[in-house]
Amino acid sequence: MIEKFDSTDFWYTFLNSLRNFGFSAGTGELELDEEMQENLLTYLKEKIEVGVTDGQTALPPGLHDYFWRFQKEMLPKLRVLAESFLKTDPNNGAAAIILAIVACAEGDSQYLSHIENGMRLVPEDPGMNLLVIDRYRCCYVIYESDIDWQERVLTSLENLYTWAKQEGATVRYQDAKIAYEGLKTPYAVYAKLKEIIKELKVDAENPTLFKMCQRKIEKSNVLVKKCIDLLIEEQAAFQKELHQESESQLKTDDLSHENPNFWDTFLDSLENHGLSDRRWRLTQKIQEQLLKYFKMKLEDGVIDGRTTLPSELAEYVPRLPQAMLLELQEFTEDVYEKMPNNGAAAKVLSIIVGDSDVPYLEQAMELLSNDAEVCYHTISLYAKSLYNRDDPLYEKTLLALEELYRRAQHPDESDLHHWLTRLYNELGRTPCHIYRYLMKNPDGNSELIGKCKTLIVQMLQVFQERLTHEPDEWYALRGLGDIYETLGETELAQKYPWEPHSEYRWAQTAWVGRQLPDFTAVTLEGKPISFSDYQGKMVLLNFCSKWCRFCTPEIPYVKKVYETHHKTGFEVIGVSLDENEAELREYIEEHEIPWSHIFDGEVWKTKVAKYFGINSVPSQWLIDREGKIISVDNRQDRLGQIVSWTETSRVGSMVPDFSAVDVYGEHVCPETQRGNVVLLYFCSSGELQSNIYTIYDKYHTRGFDIISICIYGGSNDELRDRIHEENCKGQHILDGDDYNGPLFKLFGINPWQKVPAFVLIDKQGKIVMSRYGKVHSPEEWAAKLDEQVATHLGLS
């Protein structure tokens, strides 16, 4: 249960208690006991009674972010509270806000009228305006073409910014700022208005609609201008701290838009000052310099089929501050309108507006004959059409791939291997992917299939050539695995780290089941290590970083497993993707981390991480004592469970001692089975029958037995009836109705691991064979089991 806190303002300490116990916004329904519900109702009643001061209520502005997560029985109580006040005082703004929030949370069809009433009563209240903005976000599709809704949300944004600019560094301001993050901004409204204007211009070609469309276009243009003004207000309201911080961090003396290396210098300055994250914090001066730079490049247009724009714009432009992005779009549209053949303008617009305006993409493809980046960006946007054969972009995706291959041959362009790697790592929409999709329905697709094969052959040559220079290049190895698997060369495909028929970008799970190649590195202490140093031990290769907000919560789980299993041969190798050595050392000391770390300060280019294709952290690779990669996804309790299973079921070790009672009341334990070969068969009720019973019939009289350990929601009697009905052999133990039974827990079998699981024990109680998970080839598995049973019974 959530801990109770005393406070001068109950709401904020209530939120802090949620965050302290992992129940922050967006993490699911909150279970509030009667006492907590009553405390909330009392608190809200007090705030309603305070009334309205200077146009705002005493309610905290983040209410709308939590009400939808209260239990259903809480919402009617809040409605009754609000309605009781409004009954005696119809102009009570705080009660109107709560009623509007409850109506939204309950899906009340009248919620719009409640919102309108709240805006009428307290138009300046931050909580009321945040609710309107949130509703705009949630109902974006429903109201996206409604100009009045666009105007309504702009009014709420204006009200909110006016309040925020006047508010100091108070708790209410911070609460409003947190609630505002992630909601629709003026730029989102601007983008929608631009789409509306475009559609209205098409409709205006109908003479009967001309006047109405013109009126709407004029109103929309006025709102567009308001969006531009409000973006400046937004910066002043909610980005003032970031602005001040970036002014002191980022020196701009060496940055001039006339500098030929301006873009590279700009990116380097971000890296050097730690501003290379997804949300750039740029000073006004830098924004002005960037805009001048882009304007200069746009006016240059196209020279010899290429622009003078910097590379990788599709990655960087969307990350520009929204006020700057809006101004850049306005300027670029003006250039494009005056010069329709300006490929640079078409390229920038295709990136800014994305696939909402396909003609920009098509123009960029046509006007930029040597620009492979345009082809790649086009593929990234067209790729979503691959599952709709009737979509006009379907065939264009393959055409864009062909163009990418062709343009990658240009001497000034990155080589084809570069683009193929990006296709795999970022999109997953390669010729192999398209080929597999087409082969599901080859009729009528012969021409496209032929084109795919041609491209696949080129891919094969590119990756083979790459491996002649870099024999261990991960992406080339992975690409060959994909190609051979796609073309049906299964035996060749098995030589490469490839997850068969993966439809998405390269996943690290491709390594599961394969031997971890040896590697060498240097630890933070300067000690050279290699994986061969850990031969015979179980190892967790822990790719992590200080800056990753998901990595720190994993430390207690890893430490718990380390402390439990280290004495028996469990090791952890941390691979740090950090940049600052001093900060990393401080972090290790702060969290008392006992294992070694590999560190070279190269972040994502860290040698070991790059070699294994790491593209996200935390990434925790578990390698068994034989050097085989067991899993690359070992978060929280799952790590301990998988380690427990692996160690408990390890071939060559003695089976753990246990004592249980079967469904007939008979005592079962390993000691009573000494002298027999025994199969422990962990299963669910739906898997009681199996071809392993054929082996039971064959060898039971010679000393072979089966002990089924079953998870089942029924009773012993019900399971016994089922066993009789299905003629199941051996002994049967009911281990509860989930994965928390004593035997499942003892062997570390968990919901992620799945059943069935098998452990074969010889006459002395030593484990000779084990496996878990679905058996994909039952006959092959049964043949191996038969062979092992016969061997250990001394019959072969």
Secondary structure, 3 states (H helix, E strand, C coil): CCCCCCCCCHHHHHHHHHHHCCCCCCCCCCCCCHHHHHHHHHHHHHHHHHCEECCEECCCCCCHHHHCCCCCCHHHHHHHHHHHHHHHCCCCHHHHHHHHHHHHHHCCCCHHHHHHHHHHHCCCCHHHHHHHHHHHHHCHHHHCCCHHHHHHHHHHHHHHHHHHHHCCCCHHHHHHHHHHCCCCCHHHHHHHHHHHHHHHHHHCCCHHHHHHHHHHHHHHHHHHHHHHHHHHHHHHHHCHHHHHHHHHHCCCCCCCCCCCCHHHHHHHHHHHCCCCCCCCCCCHHHHHHHHHHHHHHHHHCEECCEECCCCCHHHHHHHCCHHHHHHHHHHHHHHHHHCCCCHHHHHHHHHHHHHHCHHHHHHHHHHCCCCHHHHHHHHHHHHHHHHCCCCCHHHHHHHHHHHHHHHCCCCCCCCHHHHHHHHHHHHCCCHHHHHHHHHCCCCCCHHHHHHHHHHHHHHHHHHHHHHHHCCCCHHHHHHHHHHHHHCCCHHHHCCCCCCCCCCCCCCHHHHCCCECCCCEEEECCCCEEEHHHHCCCEEEEEEECCCCCCCHHHHHHHHHHHHHHHHHCEEEEEEECCCCHHHHHHHHHHCCCCCEEECCCCHHHCHHHHHCCCCCCCEEEEECCCCEEEECCCCCHHHHHHHHHHHHCCCCCECCCCCEECCCCCEECHHHHCCCEEEEEEEEHHHCCCCHHHHHHHHHHHCEEEEEEEECCCCHHHHHHHHHHHCCCCEEEECCCCCCCHHHHHCCCCCCCCCCEEEEECCCCEEEEEEECCCCCHHHHHHHHHHHHHHHCCCC
